Amino acid sequence: MNNFEYRHGELHCEDVPVSRIAKEVGTPCYVYSHATLLRHFQAYDSAFKNIPHVIAFAMKANSNLAILRLMAKEGSGADIVSGGELFRAMKAGVPASKIVFAGVGKSPEEIRDALKADILMFNVESSAEIHVINEVAASIGKKARIALRINPDVDPQTHPYISTGMKKSKFGIAADRALEEYKMASSLDHTDVVGVHAHIGSQLTDVTPFVDSLKKVVTLIDTLKAQGINIRYLNIGGGLGITYSEEKPPLPQDLADAILPLIKDLGLTLLMEPGRVIVGNAGILVTKVLYEKAGETKHFVIVNAAMNDLIRPSLYGAYHEIRPLDEEAAHRAKRQMDIVGPVCESGDFLAKDRLLAAVKPGELLAVMSAGAYGFVMSSNYNSRPRIPEVLIKGGEIHVIRERETYDDLIKGETIPAFLN
């Protein structure tokens, strides 16, 4: 459930008409609902209340400082994948004791910064990385807490670009090599092996892959304990899906009901890294219709948002529902159309061959379910300034990121003297 609904004929975010937001900050813009963010986080947290747990919000889904601060105030940590995300998390007030550092390509500099910050742990992706972490920790007199990310070779039944737990994936350590790697890591002087991590993919709409993966991980934990390796944390990653169109993904409580019987007697702290499930349906992208264009075989609606603002449709063929802000407009006769942007690429579209109510130039549209992997994946392609982000709390409008200017586009660039 989210807080975007028609009231008195207009699409609202909480108590504010979205048209008013568009008038005040311009379009395109991202709009987030404070109430939806809170409810989604609390639903996840509450589902696991009967077991020691830490939620580390996957900030790759949405890394705005205001969103991170909101999560931190609710008790969330952060799942980070770069030094930049560490910097953001700390600036937002996320406790270092609840930060986990994932990713296959951590640099020595990033590892050093994370160790100095005293984060909870690193999710380690390879044998080579274990040795680098040990060396960096030794160089600054620290001991690094680590969890090895295990690749359980379970098909998450999702888009191949966001499937991460199969043998062909670049992520994790093969399950059949896990014991050997754990023994090696435990023998090093500057690593403290504290956890097991498994994240099999994103936008999962069934709990079965979670259960299949966890069964393999629990068997590994039993083996590790028998070998005297003291595992204290089990990290099941994130990946729970949301409704974009017709999907009916499980709720956090459904996930808890499915997996808690497997892990409740292990005596471990459960770590989770939800992202999309918290922020995805808490945000929309608002755009304005510029032109209609009748092609020989297609009808195009050209809007002022583009693939540089929301790349998911172009990158994944992802579906986002598109609604007019005016409820009456939603009841017009429908026609098949492509919703496209101004970027100079044939792949610049928000919807293809979509049956939608007719629209007119100047009207506003909402691209739904855009709170996750929206702004964070945006770019300045075609020298387009990145767009603002707005957080709505009840009847209040808070601009949490200003629209970039043309001057922002050239910040840091210089012309060498020989060209003058």
Sequence and secondary structure as in RCSB ss.txt:
>XXXX:A:sequence
MNNFEYRHGELHCEDVPVSRIAKEVGTPCYVYSHATLLRHFQAYDSAFKNIPHVIAFAMKANSNLAILRLMAKEG
SGADIVSGGELFRAMKAGVPASKIVFAGVGKSPEEIRDALKADILMFNVESSAEIHVINEVAASIGKKARIALRI
NPDVDPQTHPYISTGMKKSKFGIAADRALEEYKMASSLDHTDVVGVHAHIGSQLTDVTPFVDSLKKVVTLIDTLK
AQGINIRYLNIGGGLGITYSEEKPPLPQDLADAILPLIKDLGLTLLMEPGRVIVGNAGILVTKVLYEKAGETKHF
VIVNAAMNDLIRPSLYGAYHEIRPLDEEAAHRAKRQMDIVGPVCESGDFLAKDRLLAAVKPGELLAVMSAGAYGF
VMSSNYNSRPRIPEVLIKGGEIHVIRERETYDDLIKGETIPAFLN
>XXXX:A:secstr
  SEEEETTEEEETTEEHHHHHHHH SSEEEEEHHHHHHHHHHHHHHTTTS EEEEEETTS   HHHHHHHHHTT
 EEEE SHHHHHHHHHTT  GGGEEE  S   HHHHHHHHHHT SEEEE  HHHHHHHHHHHHHTT  EEEEEEE
E      S GGGB SSTTSSSSEEGGGHHHHHHHHHTSTTEEEEEEE   BSSB  SHHHHHHHHHHHHHHHHHH
HTT    EEE    B   SSS     HHHHHHHHHHHHTTS  EEEE   HHHHGGGEEEEEEEEEEEE SS EE
EEES  TTT  HHHHH     EEESBGGGGGS EEEEEEE SSSSTT EEEEEEEEE   TT EEEE S SSSSG
GG   GGG     EEEEETTEEEEEE    HHHHTTT    GGG 
